[in-house]
Amino acid sequence: MGAAFLRDMDWLGAERARGYLWVLAVLNIAMLAILLTTSHGGVDANGFLIGTDFISFWTSGQMLHSAGNPYDGAAHIAAQRALHASPGAYTAFFYPPSFLPFCWPLGWLGYFPALGLWLIATGALFVAALRGWWREAEAGIPFWLALAAYPAMAIVITHGQTSWLVGGLLGIGLLNARTRPVLAGICLGLATVKPQFGVLVPLALLASREWKVVFVAAGTAVVLAALSALAFGPQVWPDWLAASGRAQEAMREGAVDFGKMVSVFAALRLVGIGATLAYAVQAVAGLAVAALTLGAAWKRRWNSGLASLVLAGAPLVTPFVLDYDMVLVAFPLLWLAGEGLRLGFAPYEKLVLLVTFAATAFARPLAMHAGLPIMPLVLVAFFALVWRRATRGSRAH
């Protein structure tokens, strides 16, 4: 068998890859089916509402309709627990005020209708974005099968999270930066509702001289911020800044279980490294990824390789990233698979593609129950391969 078994993986052809996709798809669907069939009245077997994290967004929407302040922690807790008090649990709201216009419509509906509408709307956006990348990649991968098999998709559903919304906006914006700069800028500006994933975006766009996209994105972000202040009062911005300080302290102390997170910072904290050193290493990792991305984009014509590099690096530059946010990686996964099928796979590319695709299914259990944080290493290896392809002048978009 030898080293070639993992280095080249010639045994992983199209038929076997489809077989693995079917296995993962069945496991994802079975997990969702078990969650629903073992729940009672919308509450799962562990006592949590279906859609867990969505209760934070829905509660914020309810509060906005009654002139409440979502950044008032005590008031948010009370409003949330008026619907459902999970045992010892509270889902905080730390999103910037730019996200409040997205929460406001949710307040018109009951919790479960709002959750259904949220998943349908954000899911449709994400699927539309991913189909654009799928057509661009020409990877020959069965689209719906790959979508059902990708583990992060099921995690977004169970949490009712914002990852489809942000992923869809970033996916559309980055893919269309050269051909439709106004559309791209609007999408990237709206994606500032979760700003930690956009750190690399302006660096790469400015380095590749996509000025129009940058200006439209900045204008959209400013308009969205102004709209939130106009609609809900200018005080929401100072209130958010105060809440952000509490959020940083909560993350530092592990209020969000480090096993659920996939960042360099969380991995180091999980294995016992102090917060100060963990933040320092996270900063070094983020700066390295930013420098490599900036170097790759410098004076190059924007293409899907650079777009993939930005999304592959996004989870590595922020300390706060969870397993459901791995839907962002679906875009560069498609691009790298398409490049490999078209131009030939480099050593270990198939292995890293396979591991990156499947790792989200195992990352949380391994981290929480065995103390093994695998995702940062997986993401570093994946970023390295995307960077190598992107800097070798692959086909422009």
N, C-alpha and C positions, 0 to 999 in steps of 0.2 A: 504494500500500500504506500508507504513512504510519505515524505513531506508533500509530494504533489497532490495527495488526497485532499489536503486543506488549501494548499497554495493555488492550485489550478481548478479544483473541483469540477473536472470534466464530467463527473457522474451526475452533476446537477443540470440536467437538460430541461427542455420546455415541459415535457410530460411530468417529470418528477416535481418540478416547481409547481405545476398546477395541483398536483396531489397534496403538497404541503399547504398550499393556499386553501384547499378544501378542508383540510384538517383544522386549520386555524379558524376558518369561517364557521365550521360546525361548533367548535369550542366557544367562540364568541356568542353565537346565537343561543347555544345551550345555557351559557351563563346568564344571558338576559332573560331567557325563559324561566330559569330557576328563580331568579330574583323576583319576577312578576308573580309566579305561581305560589311562592312561599310568603308573599306579602298579604297583609290584611288591611283593607281600607286605605290603601296607599302607603302603608307603613311596612318596611321590610322586616326580616326576621331579627335584625339587630336593633330595631326600634327607631330607625331613621326614615324620614319621608323619602319616597322614591324621588330621585333627582337631587338628593342631599344639598349640594351647594347652591342650587337654584333658589332655595328659600331666601338667601341673602338678597338676590336681585329683585325677587318678587316683593319681599318686605320693603325694600327701598322704594319700589314703585307705589306700593300702598301708602307709605309715609309721605311721598311727594304729593299725592292727591289730598292729603289731609294737612298740608303745610308743615309736615314734620321734617326733621333734619336727619338724614340717613347717617351722618357722621357723628351724631350724638350716640355714643356707644350704649349707654343705659337705655335710651329710648328705642334703639334698634333691637336690643335684646328683648325688651318687653313686647314690641310689636311682633317680633319673630315668634316668640313663645306663646303669643296669643293664638297663633295657628297651631303650632305643634312644639312641644317641649321634648326634644330628644334627650336621653339620659346623659347629663353632664356635658352636653354639646351646645355650641353656638357657632354659627357661620358668620364671621365678621364681614363688614363691607369697607374695603379700602381702595376701591376703584376711584379714579379721578372724576371730577364733576362732568367731564366730557362724556362719561358713560351714562349720566343721569337721563339724557333724552332717550336712550335705549331702554331704560328701566321704566320710564313714565307710562308707556302704553300697557305694560304688564299689570299695572295697578287697576286697570279697568276690569280685569278678569279674575276668576277664582284661581287658586294655586294650580290645580291640575290642567285646566284649559290653557292657562298661561304657559305652563311647562311644555305642553304639546305644541302650542304655537311657536314657542321659542326654538324647540328642537327642529321643527319642520322648516322654519324660516332660515335659521343659521345653517342647518344641514344642507338646504338647497343651495345656499351661497357657497358653502365649502365644496359641494359636489361640482357645481358649475366651474369653480376655480380649478379643481383638480382635473376635470375633463379637458380644460385648456392645456394643462401641462401634459396630460396623457396623449393628446393629439400631437403636441409638439415633440414629445419623446419618441413617438412611433415605436414603442417598446414591444408591441405585440402581446402585452399582458392583458388578460381578461379584466376589464375595468371593474365591473360590479363584483366579481369574485375577489379581486385584490382589495377592494374597498371593504367588503364584509370580513375579510381575513385580517385586516390591519388591527391589532389589539387596541390601539389608542382610540379608535372609533367607538368601541363599546364602552370604554372608560368615560368618554365625553357624555354618552347617553346616560350612564348611571349617575353622573354628577350634575347633569344639566348645566354644564360649564360654558364659558365664553370662547373656548378654543376654536370652535368651528367659525364663529364670527371673525375673530382676529386672523385665523389661518386663511379664511377665504379672502379677506381684504388684502392681506399681504401677498397671497398667491396671485391674485388678479393684478395687483399693483406692480409687482416686480416683473411678472411675465410680460406686461404690456408697456413697460417704461419707455421703450424706444418707439414702438409702433403707434401707441395711443397715449401720449404723455398726460393729457388732461384727465382721462379716466384713471390712469395709474396714480396720478397725484391725489385725486379725490379719495381713492381707496386707501392710499397710504396715510393720508391725513386723518381719515376716519379710524384707522387702526391704532391711533394714539390713545384709544380707550384702554389699551394695555401696553403702556409705553416701554416696558422693559424688553419687549421683543423687537423694538425698532431701533435699537442702538446702532446697529451696523448699517441701517438703511441710508441715512444721509451721508455717511462716510463713503459708501460704495458709489452712490449716485453722484456725489460731488466729484469724486476721483475720476469717474467716467464722463464727467461734464454733461450730465443730463439735467441742465439748469431748469428747464421748463417743468419737469416733474417735481423737482425740489421746491420751486416757487409755488406751484399749485398745491402740493402737499402741505407746505407751511401755511398757506392761506386757508386751506380747509381746516387745519388744526386750530387756527386762530378763530375762525368763524364758529367752529363747534364749541370752543371754550367760551366765546362770547355769548353764544346761544344759551349755554347752560347757566351762565351768570344772569342773563336777562330773564330767563324763564324761572329760575329758582332762587335768585338773589345773589349778589356778588359775594356775600359772606360764605357761600359754599366753598370757595377756594381757600380762604384761611382755615376753614374748618377741616378741609381735606388735608392740608399741610400738617395740622395738629394730629389728625388721625394717622397720617403716614409715619409720624414719629412713634406712635404707639405700635404701628405695624412692624417697624424695624426692630423695636425692642421685643415684640412677641416672636418674631422670627429668630432673633438672636437666642432667645431662651427656649426655643423649641415648641412654641404653642402649636405650630403646624408640625406634625410628626416628620422628623428628618427622613424617615423611611419612605414617605410618600413623595418626597422631592427627588429630583434627579440632577441637581446642580453639583458643581465641585464643592461649594461651601457646605451643602447638606451632607455630602459624602464624608467630608472630613469631620464634621460635627458628629456624625453617626459613629465613627470609629474612635471618638474620644478626643479629637483635637479641639483646643480652645477656640472660642469665637474670634478673637483677634487674629490669630494665625490663619484660621480658616478664611476669614475675609481677605487677608493679605494674599493667600494663594489664589483665591477666586479673582482678585484684582489682576494678578500676574497673568492668569489664564485668559482673562477677558482682554487684557492689553495685547497679548500675543495673537489672539484670534483677530482682534481689530487691526493689528498691524499687517497680518497676512492678507486679510480681506482688502485693506486699503492698497497694499502692494499689488494684489491681483487685478484690482479695478483701475489702477492709475493709468489714465490716458488711453484706456482700452474702450473699444466700442461695446456698449452694453449688450449682453446676450444672456441666454438662459443659464449658461454656466455660472456667470456672476450672480444671477438671481438665486441659483441653487446654493452658492457659497454663502450668501447672506443668511438664508434660512437654515442651512446646516450649522452655521455659527451662532445663531440666535440663542439656543439653549445654553451655550457655553459662556456667554458674557454676563449673565444675570445670576445672582444667588437664589432668586425666587422663581423656580420653574418646577412644575409637577408632571406626573406621568401623562395626564390627559393633554398637556401641551405638546406632546410628541406628534400630534397631527401635523405640526409645522414641518416635520421631517419627511412627511409623505411626498412633498414636492421634489426635494432633491433626491429622494430614493427613486422616484420615477425617472428623473433626468439621468442619474448615474446608470440605472439599468438600461435605458435606451442607448446611452453612449457605449456601454459595454457590448450590447448586442449588435450595434452597428459597426463599431470599430475594433471589437475584440476586447476581452476582459484582461486587465493587468493582474499580476499575481496578488492573491488574497482579496481581490475586489468582490468576487462572488461570496466569499466567506463573510466579509464585513457587511455586504448587502443583506445577507440572510440573517445575521445576528442582529443588525440594526432594526430590521423589519419585525422580528419576533421578540426582541428584548423587553419591550414594554409589558408583555404578558407576564414576565417573570420578575421584573425589576422591583416592584413593591413587595411581593412576598419574600424575596431573598433579602431585601433590606430590612424589613420589619421583623422577620422571624429568624433570620440567620445573621443579621448584621453585615450583609455583603452588598455594598452599593456598587452595582455593576455599570449603571448608565453613563456616568462621566467618562469611563474608559471607552465604552462603546461609541459615545458621541465624539470623542477626540479622534478615534480611528476613522470614523465616518467622515468627519470634517477634513482630515488629512487626505483622504482619497478624493473627495470632491474638490479640494484645493488643487491637487495634482492634475486632475482632469481640466479644471477651469483655467489653469495657467498654461496649459498646453495648446491653447487656441482651438478648442472644439468649435463645432459649427455655430455660427452666430444666429440669434433669433431673427 
